[in-house]
Amino acid sequence: MNRFASPVTRMLLTSDGLTTTMLTALAGEEVSVREVRCRRIPAREAPHRAIASLGAADGETLVLRRSVFTAGRRTLAVNRLAARESVLPPRAAACLTDAETPIGAALKNSGALCTRTVLTAGRVPWPHAEGPRAPAAFRSYLLWYGREPVAAVREVFSPEAVPAMLRGPYLPWQG
């Protein structure tokens, strides 16, 4: 994370706070969640890394969610999440599929105080159809409810909103 030239990028990637709050400050306007797609799948069909990091049992059902954060007409981030509804109280579990509110804010409003542990950060190609195909900053983290992992989250930030330039000369294998 220290490889990034922008201090804003470094702060965003290392923070264990609400992404929506940070993106709102960065954009200078309200951030909305759009293009929310959710589906439930058996844990055995989920990506292996999600199952391993969440400790999901074979018979458990996971929620897979993809969403896009926007401010006005600008896309700020694309998020993917794999989550265990069974860990949360029913009111909080409903937040995982709420298409109107970002998950962190929805969980907070439900009274389910969750914490984050950042697992990794770096650069990947920008995955959204809009915008440049330039490298984009990303972070992956676990969302915890008490001592139980609830969700594995991967956030990729638009290179137009969050600079992904590295310090020093760019070398292709640094990506």
N, C-alpha and C positions, 0 to 999 in steps of 0.2 A: 504494500500500500504506500510505502514511502517512495516508491519509484515514480509516482505521479507528480508532475510539475505543479499542478494547481493545488493550493492549500484547501480550496473549497471541495475539490474531489476527494482529497485525503480525509477531510472531516466527515464527508458524507459516507464514505466507505467504511470508516472505523466506528462510526456512531452506533450505539445500541438503543437509540431513541426512535421515535416515529418518523418514518420516511416522509409521510405526507406533510408533517410539520416542517421538515427541512426543505422539501421541494417548494412549499408555499413561500418560505422565506427567500429561497433562491429565485423563484419566478416573480415574486412581488405581487402575486394575485392568487386567488383561490384555486386549489387543485381539485380536479374531479377524476373519478374513476370511470372508465368507458370500456366498451368491448369486452365485458366480463363474460367469460365462458367457463362453466363449471360442469363437472361430471363426477359420478361416483364409480369407483372401480374396486374390485377385490385387491387387497394388498399384494397378493402374489403376482398381479399384472402391472404393478407400479415399477418405476425405474428402481434398479437395485440400490442406488445410493440413497434414495428417499426411504426405502424400507429399512436399510441399515441404520441411518441416522435417526429415524423415528422409533425404531424398536417395534414396528408394527407386527402383529401376529398374522399368520396365514389367513385366518378366517375373518380378519378385520376388514372393514371397508374404508377406503381413503377418499377424500375429496381432492380432485385435481382442479386447479383454478388458474386461468390466465386472465390478466387484466392489463389495461393501459392507463397510465396516469397522464392527464393533460392539464394545461393551463391555457385558457382561451382556445386558440386553434393549434397550439404547439404541443407536440407529444414530448413528454419528459422522461417516461420510463415504461418498460414492459416487464411485468412480473409474472412469475410462475410459482405455484405453491402446491405442495402435497401435504394434506393435513389429516389428522385423526380426530374425527368428531367425537368419538367415544370418550376422550379425555376431558372434554369440556362440559360444563352444565348446559342443559338444553338451550337456554336463551343465548348463551355465548356460541354454541355450536351453530346456531342459525346464522351467525355473522359470516361464517365461511363461504356461504353462497349468496350473501346480500350483494346484489348488483349495483346498489346505489351508494354505498359507503366503503371507503378503503378499510381493509380488514383490521389494521391496528386501531384506527379510530372507533370502528364498530365494536371491537372487543373491549376497548376502554370504556365506551358508553354502556356496555352490558354489565360492567362491574368485574369482568374477568381481567385482572391485572396480569399481563404477560411480560416476560423479559426476553431479550434476544442475546444470542451468542453468535458473533460473527465467525464464520468458519474459514472463508477464503474471499479474496478479492483480486481483480486483475482486469484484463481486457479481452473482449470477444468481438466478433463482427456485430454491428447493430442489426438486430433481428426483425425490426418492424418494417413494413412495406414502405412507409413514409420516411423521408429523410435520407441522409447519406449512407453509403455502405462502408463508412469509416470505422475504425476501431471504437468501441464503446466501453466505458468503465462498468464493471459489474461487482456485485457482492452476493455471497450466499450466507445464509444464517439459519439457525434454529430458533424457533419461537417456543418458549416454555410456558406452561401453566403449572405453577408450583414446581415440583420436581419431575414433571412429565413433559417430554417433548411433544408439542402439538403439531408443529408444521416445519417443513423444510422449505425455505423461500430462496428464490434467485431473482434478484432485481438487476436489470440491465438499463443503464441510463443513456439517454440520447446524447450523442456527441455534440449536438448543437446546444444542449442545456448544461451538460456536465463535461468539462474538458477531459479528454482521455490521453492527452499528450504526456509522454514520459520525460523524465529529466535526462539531459545529455542527448547525444545523437541517437536517432531511432535506428534500431536494428531489428529486422523482421522477426527474429526468433525471440525477441523480448515480449511480444504480444500477449 
